[in-house]
Each structure stands twice: as C-alpha cells, then as structure tokens.
Amino acid sequence: MSGTTDPGSTAGDYRTDSTAPLTPPASPTSRVIVVGSGPTGLLLAGDLATAGVPVTVLEKRPHHISNLSRAFTLHARTLEQLDARGLADELEAVGRPLDRLRLYERLTLDLTTLRSRFRHVLVLPQYEVEKVLRRWAAKAGAEFRYESEVTGLTQDADGVTVEVRAASGATETLRAAYAVGADGMRSTVRDAVGLPFPGRSVIRSVVLADVRLAEPPGTLLTVDATGDAFAFLAPFGDGYHRVICWHRRRDVPDHTPVDLAEVKEITRLALGRDYGMHDARWTSRFHSDERQAPAYRVGRVFLAGDAAHVHSPAGGQGMNTGLQDAANLGWKLAAVLKGHADEALLDTYQAERHPVGRSVLRSSGAIVRLSMAKRPWTLALRAALATALTTVAPVRRRAVGQITGVGYRYRAPRGAHRAVGLRAPDLALAGGTRLYEALRGGRFVLVTPRSPDAPGEGAGRADRLAVRHWASDRRTTVLVRPDGYVAWAAEDAAPGAVEEALTAHVGR
C-alpha cells in the first residue's frame, strides 16, 4: 500500500464528433450540467452553486432517496471536506463513530492517531449523506430535474448539448458550458464520449439483504472471512442491518433470487453465527467489478465517482473517493467559468484524481484478495501484513492514510515548498478559528504570520480569498486551495512573492 499518489497519464486520445449537428443551435453559457444525483453529483452541484455558477442536475430516477446503497462509511478526509462546507457536524450527529476499522481477522486499523479533527470512521447509510447534500445544494441554488434521462450528448468548441427525455416521453435539448457524468458504473455520459471502462468482475454473486437481528452484534461494523465465505454487517439505525456476503463456491447469475436461508448460511460460515436474522425487507444479488476509465476528461465533458472508477467495497472507499473527486473538480470549473483561471486548470483534474482512483482500485482489491486467502503463501502474506501494520509505524501510517484519504498528495512543481500538494490539516488560526471553517464558502485561504506587510482581508479578491493569521508565531505563509490542499507555501515570504502566488493561483 502507498500513502501517496503517483502521476497520472491518459491512455489514448478520446474525442466526440464535433461536426455533429446541434439541434437547436445554442449559444455558449456559463451553466454546468451534472448527470446523476448520488453523493458525488450532489457535492459537485452544491460547490458550483455556492460559487455562483448555474448548475442543473439531471436524474432519471424519481425524486426520492433510496436505501439500496452499499455505502455505509465516511472516512476522515471526506469528513474534512464536508466540514469545509459546514455539513460535517450535522452528519456526525446522525452517524456513529468507530475509531478502529477492522478489515479482516487480525487486521485492524487504529484511527485514533490521525492528525485530524475526525479520528474515526463515521458509520451511517449513504442516504443520510444524500439528504444533507441535497438540501445544501438546493439551498445554494442548484436546479434539480428528476425523471430526466439523458439520451444523447454532443460537444463542440463552445459547449455541450445534452438530449433529455422526461418520464412523459417528451424530449428536450439543454445547452451548457460543461457536463459532468456522475451517473454511476453504467454511465450514459461515459458511453456518449466513447470512453471504454476496462477491468473485470472480481467477485460474482455477492448477496445483499436488509434484515432484523435477534442478537445485536458486539461491534458497530462486523466483518470477517474464511477461505470460502465473507460477510459484513452494518446498521441502518432504524432497527435493520445491511448484510453483504459472498460464498466462493456459489457463482450464480445476478438475477437468481435470494432467500433468507442463503444469507444466514453464508453469514454463519463467515462470522460463526447468523445473529438470528429475520424479517428481510429487501434482498438482491450483484457482482463487484474493478474498472477505471482511462480519461476523466474528454473536451468539455468530465467523469466523477463510479462513472470514472469502480472497485470492491473493501475498506469503504467508494463513496469517499467520489466525493473527493467532486471536491477537486468543482472549484476548478468555477474558477474557469468566472474568468479567474485559464482552462488548462481543468487538465489537473485528470492529473490529480486518476492516480488516486487507480490506487484505491489496487488497495481495495488487495484487501479482498487477502481477506479471502486460502493458499499457504497468501495466508502467510496476510499474516505478515497484519504484523507489519501492528509493529511498523511507517507502514501503519501509510495504510491508515490511504484508507482514510488523508495520506494522498498531489504532485508539486519542481522546487516547490515541501508542503505543496499535501492535504492541509485543520490548522489553528488567530481568533480561535480553524482552517476548515475559513474554507467555507469555497474560497482559497491564505494563512500568514502576523505582520504589517501581511495582505488585508481578501487582498482585493474577497469573493474567492480569505486571509487569516496563525494562532502561533509560525513564519510560514501558506495558500490553501478550496479543496483543502496546499497550493503554495514559503518561509518568511516577501509581499511581492505572496502577490505573485495569489495572481498565479487565485487570479488577479
């Protein structure tokens, strides 16, 4: 496992047909169309609307929140991103914290040493996250159009044209400056721009069930595996638990019905007991894939979340990775559309997020393979990894940093300060405030020493920059991006150097 990312590359050159006729002709706009109203699409829409960018969210489902999600965890880095939007405390009040994350048998990660306000994983169903994000995005001004299915997409040098079909069968053509596909594994947007989705099914016939338990588990999240069976239990908070289980020797098509007896049998094999499961309100079967699009950007069209990458649910990194994709992309689109940055800034989305997606793909796959270890050499490898994570501090820090998301960094220019590209922790600021409070509103934050030469509030850029001072006598000047990563830093920086950095990153 690695706690840092490596530079990304785009495999191949993918373009849509820019000569296709547009019906009807439309002028370029500053609008962004987001396809998909899952967590990724909702966070992106909220960020854009907060920045004053018109945004329309298209969702083919009716306006309701489903409980059919497989996601149940928010990791520390995602909670920090939500804190920067004033949303983390509300979710903390709904979910339940877990300061140790058990991956399998002897492999448990202690999260109490994280340098974060959130030294835990927050356990709560995805639909609770969606409730909060949807309300926040709508309040910021995002437009939602439900029962609106995308049936076609073309682009040219000036914008994107999206064809939409309503539930009534009526069709409509929408025009925008950019479009983002946050529409899941079977992404219509990804298909429309001709991007492949290479990879494979790793585990087939995974069983899902929502059940009541006669005997509540002793832990908040319950997970374990034998050589042939795996099971995971997580609470909804309404008396039901989600069960995800799999048996190596039961490979049947996804459409094969699931009954409670099968769920109980696999759970007993994996966990040693079935906890008296009863009253199943929903069951299903699916297969777990490992796939990643070679490009996250094709002209004016972007991919985020499961439309860009899917992987096993091991480690609970899926929803978190998608939310962090959105946090990376939103402020960049806003900066370009509002004229504060060159369009080349949008290329950094691929450069920064594609390597993270690839890393999550590998780490979650490794967890699954090791948890299901059966051969002597894989069992020995699993035992060695568990020992290393327990006894070797750098290995443990890397693993915790990768699973929680706090350990990733983005590539910095040659000669940059050592902090550039790192995720900024929640720094203490003068006046008893915190960095992630200052980030609210989607602005850059310049943290400076107290000095007569320090820039004034906003430094002429109050709509996109907050200026704060250290609570200590530290002499470093740090410019933090809206997504909480360090854009620039210097020791004892001269006013001219600070202004130059602000012009380069924040705009004139």
GUSE-15407 format. One record per residue (C-alpha): residue number from 1; x, y, z. Coordinates in nm, 3 decimals, decimal comma, m for minus. Layout:
N
vodo; c1; c2; c3
NUM; X; Y; Z .
...
This chain:
508
vodo; c1; c2; c3
1; 0,000; 0,000; 0,000 .
2; 0,114; 0,354; m0,061 .
3; 0,012; 0,669; 0,123 .
4; 0,086; 0,896; m0,172 .
5; m0,026; 0,908; m0,529 .
6; 0,183; 0,879; m0,840 .
7; 0,149; 1,096; m1,152 .
8; m0,139; 1,004; m1,380 .
9; m0,146; 0,957; m1,753 .
10; m0,425; 0,949; m2,006 .
11; m0,433; 0,630; m2,209 .
12; m0,533; 0,722; m2,560 .
13; m0,699; 1,022; m2,718 .
14; m1,080; 1,023; m2,695 .
15; m1,290; 1,287; m2,871 .
16; m1,655; 1,325; m2,952 .
17; m1,770; 1,411; m3,302 .
18; m1,763; 1,791; m3,301 .
19; m1,913; 1,800; m3,651 .
20; m2,245; 1,651; m3,542 .
21; m2,532; 1,899; m3,592 .
22; m2,669; 2,064; m3,281 .
23; m3,047; 2,085; m3,254 .
24; m3,146; 2,351; m3,186 .
25; m2,843; 2,582; m3,227 .
26; m2,747; 2,727; m2,891 .
27; m2,509; 2,989; m2,763 .
28; m2,242; 2,904; m2,508 .
29; m2,349; 2,957; m2,149 .
30; m2,183; 2,952; m1,809 .
31; m2,402; 2,663; m1,696 .
32; m2,278; 2,319; m1,590 .
33; m2,494; 2,009; m1,630 .
34; m2,435; 1,734; m1,374 .
35; m2,580; 1,395; m1,465 .
36; m2,660; 1,188; m1,156 .
37; m2,778; 1,289; m0,809 .
38; m2,580; 1,048; m0,595 .
39; m2,334; 1,186; m0,337 .
40; m2,074; 1,279; m0,600 .
41; m2,317; 1,473; m0,817 .
42; m2,475; 1,643; m0,517 .
43; m2,145; 1,766; m0,372 .
44; m2,033; 1,894; m0,712 .
45; m2,364; 2,073; m0,770 .
46; m2,351; 2,232; m0,426 .
47; m1,997; 2,359; m0,478 .
48; m2,080; 2,509; m0,815 .
49; m2,398; 2,673; m0,690 .
50; m2,214; 2,813; m0,386 .
51; m1,959; 2,969; m0,624 .
52; m2,239; 3,134; m0,820 .
53; m2,220; 2,900; m1,120 .
54; m2,560; 2,800; m1,265 .
55; m2,589; 2,421; m1,236 .
56; m2,859; 2,175; m1,339 .
57; m2,866; 1,821; m1,201 .
58; m3,033; 1,561; m1,424 .
59; m3,153; 1,242; m1,256 .
60; m3,351; 0,968; m1,428 .
61; m3,493; 0,833; m1,101 .
62; m3,798; 0,984; m0,931 .
63; m3,741; 1,234; m0,651 .
64; m3,686; 1,004; m0,359 .
65; m3,394; 0,881; m0,154 .
66; m3,329; 0,509; m0,193 .
67; m3,199; 0,286; 0,085 .
68; m3,044; 0,041; m0,161 .
69; m2,692; 0,176; m0,128 .
70; m2,392; m0,035; m0,036 .
71; m2,205; 0,263; 0,119 .
72; m2,202; 0,297; 0,497 .
73; m1,886; 0,485; 0,590 .
74; m1,741; 0,835; 0,576 .
75; m1,366; 0,849; 0,626 .
76; m1,165; 1,129; 0,787 .
77; m1,068; 1,309; 0,464 .
78; m1,426; 1,314; 0,341 .
79; m1,546; 1,444; 0,679 .
80; m1,288; 1,723; 0,649 .
81; m1,425; 1,813; 0,306 .
82; m1,776; 1,818; 0,449 .
83; m1,653; 2,028; 0,742 .
84; m1,528; 2,284; 0,488 .
85; m1,892; 2,312; 0,374 .
86; m2,039; 2,330; 0,724 .
87; m2,200; 1,987; 0,691 .
88; m1,984; 1,750; 0,896 .
89; m2,132; 1,824; 1,238 .
90; m2,485; 1,751; 1,115 .
91; m2,375; 1,413; 0,982 .
92; m2,173; 1,339; 1,295 .
93; m2,493; 1,384; 1,493 .
94; m2,669; 1,121; 1,280 .
95; m2,393; 0,863; 1,237 .
96; m2,188; 0,667; 1,487 .
97; m1,808; 0,698; 1,513 .
98; m1,579; 0,397; 1,506 .
99; m1,215; 0,458; 1,599 .
100; m1,089; 0,119; 1,481 .
101; m1,154; m0,022; 1,139 .
102; m1,142; m0,399; 1,109 .
103; m1,065; m0,523; 0,758 .
104; m1,040; m0,895; 0,837 .
105; m0,936; m1,129; 1,116 .
106; m0,618; m0,986; 1,275 .
107; m0,602; m0,677; 1,055 .
108; m0,747; m0,378; 1,240 .
109; m0,651; m0,015; 1,178 .
110; m0,635; 0,220; 1,476 .
111; m0,761; 0,564; 1,367 .
112; m0,706; 0,746; 1,696 .
113; m0,362; 0,871; 1,590 .
114; m0,489; 1,057; 1,282 .
115; m0,388; 1,422; 1,266 .
116; m0,743; 1,527; 1,200 .
117; m1,047; 1,660; 1,380 .
118; m1,206; 1,329; 1,277 .
119; m1,007; 1,044; 1,429 .
120; m1,262; 0,785; 1,332 .
121; m1,473; 0,647; 1,053 .
122; m1,836; 0,761; 1,066 .
123; m2,086; 0,481; 1,015 .
124; m2,413; 0,588; 0,853 .
125; m2,610; 0,488; 0,542 .
126; m2,545; 0,669; 0,215 .
127; m2,900; 0,803; 0,204 .
128; m2,832; 1,012; 0,514 .
129; m2,538; 1,172; 0,334 .
130; m2,756; 1,235; 0,029 .
131; m3,027; 1,403; 0,239 .
132; m2,783; 1,658; 0,378 .
133; m2,605; 1,720; 0,046 .
134; m2,929; 1,760; m0,149 .
135; m3,071; 2,014; 0,096 .
136; m2,743; 2,210; 0,097 .
137; m2,712; 2,212; m0,284 .
138; m3,074; 2,318; m0,332 .
139; m3,036; 2,600; m0,078 .
140; m2,727; 2,720; m0,268 .
141; m2,933; 2,741; m0,587 .
142; m2,873; 2,416; m0,773 .
143; m3,159; 2,315; m1,005 .
144; m3,280; 1,954; m0,987 .
145; m3,469; 1,780; m1,265 .
146; m3,588; 1,432; m1,176 .
147; m3,726; 1,166; m1,411 .
148; m3,497; 1,322; m1,672 .
149; m3,298; 1,061; m1,863 .
150; m3,001; 1,162; m2,076 .
151; m3,039; 1,005; m2,420 .
152; m2,762; 1,182; m2,609 .
153; m2,468; 1,416; m2,569 .
154; m2,256; 1,607; m2,820 .
155; m1,999; 1,880; m2,777 .
156; m1,822; 2,145; m2,979 .
157; m1,564; 2,415; m2,910 .
158; m1,814; 2,633; m2,723 .
159; m2,019; 2,394; m2,516 .
160; m2,210; 2,073; m2,462 .
161; m2,557; 1,980; m2,585 .
162; m2,749; 1,722; m2,383 .
163; m3,064; 1,548; m2,503 .
164; m3,306; 1,464; m2,224 .
165; m3,622; 1,251; m2,214 .
166; m3,881; 1,302; m1,939 .
167; m4,098; 1,029; m1,788 .
168; m4,386; 1,151; m2,006 .
169; m4,179; 1,074; m2,317 .
170; m4,127; 1,441; m2,402 .
171; m3,775; 1,526; m2,519 .
172; m3,571; 1,839; m2,462 .
173; m3,228; 1,971; m2,559 .
174; m3,018; 2,151; m2,297 .
175; m2,705; 2,354; m2,355 .
176; m2,417; 2,410; m2,111 .
177; m2,054; 2,511; m2,100 .
178; m1,952; 2,180; m1,939 .
179; m2,112; 1,849; m1,843 .
180; m2,012; 1,606; m1,570 .
181; m2,110; 1,240; m1,567 .
182; m2,168; 1,133; m1,208 .
183; m2,415; 0,871; m1,327 .
184; m2,259; 0,555; m1,193 .
185; m2,098; 0,242; m1,327 .
186; m2,328; 0,219; m1,630 .
187; m2,266; 0,584; m1,717 .
188; m2,455; 0,716; m2,018 .
189; m2,220; 1,014; m2,028 .
190; m1,912; 0,792; m2,043 .
191; m2,063; 0,594; m2,330 .
192; m2,160; 0,914; m2,513 .
193; m1,800; 1,037; m2,527 .
194; m1,673; 0,695; m2,637 .
195; m1,466; 0,612; m2,331 .
196; m1,405; 0,243; m2,255 .
197; m1,432; 0,111; m1,900 .
198; m1,165; m0,158; m1,886 .
199; m1,145; m0,402; m1,600 .
200; m1,317; m0,717; m1,483 .
201; m1,562; m0,865; m1,238 .
202; m1,367; m0,962; m0,928 .
203; m1,641; m1,123; m0,721 .
204; m1,964; m1,263; m0,863 .
205; m2,290; m1,339; m0,687 .
206; m2,245; m1,109; m0,389 .
207; m2,563; m1,123; m0,178 .
208; m2,727; m0,818; m0,021 .
209; m3,004; m0,821; 0,239 .
210; m3,166; m0,580; 0,483 .
211; m3,266; m0,777; 0,792 .
212; m3,352; m0,750; 1,159 .
213; m3,125; m0,927; 1,408 .
214; m3,243; m1,106; 1,719 .
215; m2,891; m1,081; 1,866 .
216; m2,721; m0,745; 1,800 .
217; m2,351; m0,777; 1,712 .
218; m2,095; m0,670; 1,967 .
219; m1,934; m0,425; 1,727 .
220; m2,069; m0,140; 1,516 .
221; m1,930; m0,286; 1,193 .
222; m1,896; m0,663; 1,180 .
223; m1,675; m0,816; 0,912 .
224; m1,479; m1,137; 0,868 .
225; m1,397; m1,407; 0,618 .
226; m1,299; m1,771; 0,597 .
227; m1,135; m1,935; 0,298 .
228; m1,471; m1,965; 0,120 .
229; m1,709; m1,711; 0,276 .
230; m1,716; m1,341; 0,357 .
231; m1,977; m1,136; 0,548 .
232; m2,024; m0,774; 0,651 .
233; m2,293; m0,629; 0,879 .
234; m2,373; m0,258; 0,921 .
235; m2,665; m0,086; 1,097 .
236; m2,913; 0,146; 0,927 .
237; m3,011; 0,296; 1,260 .
238; m3,379; 0,202; 1,219 .
239; m3,358; m0,149; 1,361 .
240; m3,240; m0,305; 1,034 .
241; m2,892; m0,414; 0,935 .
242; m2,742; m0,437; 0,587 .
243; m2,577; m0,772; 0,519 .
244; m2,324; m0,812; 0,238 .
245; m2,199; m1,167; 0,199 .
246; m2,038; m1,395; m0,055 .
247; m1,950; m1,761; m0,093 .
248; m1,667; m1,861; m0,323 .
249; m1,842; m2,176; m0,446 .
250; m2,179; m2,017; m0,519 .
251; m2,139; m1,845; m0,855 .
252; m2,486; m1,782; m0,997 .
253; m2,626; m1,505; m1,222 .
254; m2,724; m1,173; m1,064 .
255; m3,091; m1,231; m1,144 .
256; m3,105; m1,551; m0,933 .
257; m3,345; m1,494; m0,641 .
258; m3,203; m1,462; m0,289 .
259; m3,376; m1,613; 0,013 .
260; m3,303; m1,555; 0,380 .
261; m3,176; m1,910; 0,427 .
262; m2,888; m1,843; 0,187 .
263; m2,796; m1,519; 0,363 .
264; m2,796; m1,689; 0,703 .
265; m2,589; m1,983; 0,581 .
266; m2,313; m1,769; 0,431 .
267; m2,306; m1,541; 0,734 .
268; m2,269; m1,839; 0,967 .
269; m1,976; m1,968; 0,762 .
270; m1,800; m1,631; 0,767 .
271; m1,885; m1,499; 1,114 .
272; m1,964; m1,818; 1,305 .
273; m2,328; m1,715; 1,369 .
274; m2,620; m1,554; 1,189 .
275; m2,736; m1,333; 1,482 .
276; m3,093; m1,458; 1,447 .
277; m3,164; m1,283; 1,117 .
278; m3,533; m1,238; 1,036 .
279; m3,782; m1,011; 0,857 .
280; m3,578; m0,946; 0,543 .
281; m3,733; m0,637; 0,380 .
282; m3,512; m0,650; 0,072 .
283; m3,265; m0,890; m0,090 .
284; m3,058; m0,875; m0,406 .
285; m2,750; m1,011; m0,577 .
286; m2,474; m0,825; m0,762 .
287; m2,117; m0,862; m0,887 .
288; m1,823; m0,647; m0,777 .
289; m1,608; m0,502; m1,055 .
290; m1,267; m0,338; m1,071 .
291; m1,275; m0,083; m1,354 .
292; m1,137; 0,261; m1,435 .
293; m1,186; 0,493; m1,730 .
294; m0,853; 0,584; m1,894 .
295; m0,951; 0,952; m1,903 .
296; m1,163; 1,160; m1,666 .
297; m1,192; 1,445; m1,916 .
298; m1,290; 1,446; m2,282 .
299; m1,307; 1,805; m2,403 .
300; m1,588; 1,972; m2,210 .
301; m1,713; 1,651; m2,050 .
302; m1,586; 1,507; m1,721 .
303; m1,641; 1,186; m1,526 .
304; m1,654; 1,156; m1,147 .
305; m1,733; 0,889; m0,890 .
306; m1,845; 0,546; m1,010 .
307; m1,871; 0,671; m1,368 .
308; m1,492; 0,707; m1,358 .
309; m1,391; 0,418; m1,131 .
310; m1,547; 0,122; m0,952 .
311; m1,384; m0,123; m0,717 .
312; m1,463; m0,364; m0,438 .
313; m1,639; m0,224; m0,129 .
314; m1,347; m0,336; 0,090 .
315; m1,232; m0,054; 0,315 .
316; m1,542; 0,153; 0,241 .
317; m1,358; 0,382; m0,002 .
318; m1,606; 0,405; m0,292 .
319; m1,839; 0,689; m0,190 .
320; m1,547; 0,869; m0,027 .
321; m1,337; 0,865; m0,343 .
322; m1,627; 1,000; m0,549 .
323; m1,694; 1,283; m0,304 .
324; m1,329; 1,381; m0,317 .
325; m1,340; 1,376; m0,699 .
326; m1,622; 1,630; m0,679 .
327; m1,434; 1,847; m0,428 .
328; m1,136; 1,857; m0,666 .
329; m1,336; 1,940; m0,979 .
330; m1,594; 2,189; m0,851 .
331; m1,369; 2,481; m0,761 .
332; m1,171; 2,440; m1,083 .
333; m1,481; 2,460; m1,301 .
334; m1,597; 2,765; m1,106 .
335; m1,260; 2,940; m1,141 .
336; m1,255; 2,888; m1,519 .
337; m1,619; 2,984; m1,575 .
338; m1,585; 3,301; m1,369 .
339; m1,273; 3,406; m1,558 .
340; m1,024; 3,366; m1,272 .
341; m0,824; 3,080; m1,427 .
342; m0,719; 2,950; m1,766 .
343; m0,896; 2,641; m1,897 .
344; m0,571; 2,448; m1,860 .
345; m0,653; 2,428; m1,488 .
346; m0,917; 2,169; m1,577 .
347; m0,649; 1,928; m1,700 .
348; m0,521; 1,899; m1,344 .
349; m0,839; 1,711; m1,251 .
350; m0,718; 1,412; m1,453 .
351; m0,359; 1,451; m1,335 .
352; m0,459; 1,459; m0,967 .
353; m0,759; 1,230; m0,939 .
354; m0,684; 0,950; m1,186 .
355; m0,384; 0,825; m0,981 .
356; m0,596; 0,828; m0,666 .
357; m0,865; 0,620; m0,837 .
358; m0,601; 0,374; m0,954 .
359; m0,453; 0,350; m0,604 .
360; m0,794; 0,283; m0,445 .
361; m0,861; 0,019; m0,710 .
362; m0,542; m0,163; m0,614 .
363; m0,572; m0,132; m0,237 .
364; m0,938; m0,235; m0,216 .
365; m0,864; m0,528; m0,447 .
366; m0,572; m0,634; m0,229 .
367; m0,791; m0,626; 0,082 .
368; m1,047; m0,853; m0,084 .
369; m0,786; m1,099; m0,210 .
370; m0,610; m1,118; 0,123 .
371; m0,933; m1,149; 0,321 .
372; m1,026; m1,449; 0,108 .
373; m0,679; m1,601; 0,126 .
374; m0,675; m1,979; 0,112 .
375; m0,338; m2,089; m0,029 .
376; m0,047; m2,115; 0,216 .
377; 0,154; m1,835; 0,054 .
378; m0,138; m1,588; 0,058 .
379; m0,217; m1,678; 0,419 .
380; 0,149; m1,613; 0,506 .
381; 0,138; m1,279; 0,323 .
382; m0,175; m1,179; 0,512 .
383; m0,017; m1,268; 0,845 .
384; 0,298; m1,073; 0,756 .
385; 0,097; m0,766; 0,657 .
386; m0,105; m0,779; 0,978 .
387; 0,219; m0,800; 1,179 .
388; 0,374; m0,508; 0,989 .
389; 0,068; m0,292; 1,040 .
390; 0,078; m0,366; 1,410 .
391; 0,451; m0,319; 1,471 .
392; 0,596; m0,093; 1,198 .
393; 0,478; 0,267; 1,240 .
394; 0,554; 0,393; 0,885 .
395; 0,363; 0,100; 0,731 .
396; 0,071; 0,163; 0,964 .
397; 0,067; 0,537; 0,883 .
398; 0,066; 0,466; 0,510 .
399; m0,218; 0,219; 0,534 .
400; m0,428; 0,446; 0,755 .
401; m0,352; 0,744; 0,530 .
402; m0,464; 0,559; 0,221 .
403; m0,783; 0,408; 0,363 .
404; m0,893; 0,735; 0,525 .
405; m0,777; 0,955; 0,236 .
406; m0,562; 1,187; 0,449 .
407; m0,236; 1,044; 0,313 .
408; m0,280; 1,133; m0,053 .
409; m0,087; 1,422; m0,201 .
410; m0,086; 1,581; m0,543 .
411; 0,228; 1,631; m0,748 .
412; 0,401; 1,963; m0,682 .
413; 0,612; 2,167; m0,930 .
414; 0,987; 2,114; m0,913 .
415; 1,143; 2,333; m0,647 .
416; 0,814; 2,398; m0,463 .
417; 0,792; 2,414; m0,085 .
418; 0,769; 2,069; 0,073 .
419; 0,410; 2,135; 0,183 .
420; 0,277; 2,200; m0,169 .
421; 0,040; 1,925; m0,283 .
422; m0,022; 1,798; 0,069 .
423; m0,365; 1,789; 0,228 .
424; m0,375; 2,069; 0,483 .
425; m0,469; 1,961; 0,835 .
426; m0,722; 2,168; 1,031 .
427; m0,479; 2,442; 1,131 .
428; m0,545; 2,658; 1,437 .
429; m0,588; 3,023; 1,335 .
430; m0,588; 3,350; 1,524 .
431; m0,914; 3,443; 1,690 .
432; m0,993; 3,086; 1,791 .
433; m1,097; 2,975; 1,441 .
434; m0,992; 2,677; 1,231 .
435; m0,877; 2,639; 0,872 .
436; m1,177; 2,431; 0,764 .
437; m1,412; 2,695; 0,900 .
438; m1,226; 2,955; 0,693 .
439; m1,262; 2,736; 0,382 .
440; m1,641; 2,756; 0,399 .
441; m1,783; 2,939; 0,100 .
442; m1,546; 2,770; m0,145 .
443; m1,264; 3,025; m0,117 .
444; m0,887; 2,994; m0,108 .
445; m0,739; 3,066; 0,235 .
446; m0,409; 3,250; 0,277 .
447; m0,256; 3,183; 0,620 .
448; 0,017; 3,433; 0,708 .
449; 0,229; 3,535; 1,006 .
450; 0,115; 3,845; 1,189 .
451; 0,296; 4,128; 1,015 .
452; 0,236; 4,486; 0,899 .
453; 0,316; 4,360; 0,548 .
454; 0,053; 4,083; 0,556 .
455; m0,219; 4,121; 0,290 .
456; m0,550; 4,259; 0,408 .
457; m0,872; 4,055; 0,416 .
458; m0,939; 3,929; 0,066 .
459; m0,636; 4,115; m0,076 .
460; m0,869; 4,259; m0,340 .
461; m1,012; 3,911; m0,405 .
462; m1,267; 3,885; m0,125 .
463; m1,507; 3,683; m0,341 .
464; m1,256; 3,400; m0,366 .
465; m0,990; 3,453; m0,098 .
466; m0,993; 3,467; 0,282 .
467; m0,682; 3,592; 0,465 .
468; m0,613; 3,454; 0,811 .
469; m0,319; 3,457; 1,056 .
470; m0,154; 3,182; 1,253 .
471; m0,259; 3,137; 1,613 .
472; 0,113; 3,080; 1,686 .
473; 0,430; 3,268; 1,588 .
474; 0,492; 3,041; 1,289 .
475; 0,664; 3,221; 0,996 .
476; 0,537; 3,008; 0,705 .
477; 0,291; 3,162; 0,460 .
478; 0,052; 2,901; 0,319 .
479; m0,207; 2,930; 0,042 .
480; m0,471; 2,656; 0,074 .
481; m0,696; 2,564; m0,217 .
482; m1,074; 2,543; m0,175 .
483; m1,045; 2,162; m0,160 .
484; m0,806; 2,179; 0,135 .
485; m0,474; 2,107; m0,042 .
486; m0,172; 2,337; m0,026 .
487; m0,131; 2,537; m0,349 .
488; 0,176; 2,738; m0,244 .
489; 0,389; 2,795; 0,062 .
490; 0,704; 2,983; 0,160 .
491; 0,909; 3,066; 0,468 .
492; 0,935; 3,437; 0,557 .
493; 0,774; 3,529; 0,226 .
494; 0,815; 3,882; 0,090 .
495; 0,496; 4,071; m0,005 .
496; 0,590; 4,057; m0,372 .
497; 0,622; 3,678; m0,361 .
498; 0,284; 3,646; m0,191 .
499; 0,116; 3,865; m0,451 .
500; 0,277; 3,667; m0,731 .
501; 0,143; 3,342; m0,581 .
502; m0,204; 3,488; m0,539 .
503; m0,211; 3,604; m0,901 .
504; m0,098; 3,262; m1,023 .
505; m0,344; 3,059; m0,818 .
506; m0,637; 3,281; m0,726 .
507; m0,636; 3,522; m1,020 .
508; m0,595; 3,897; m1,043 .
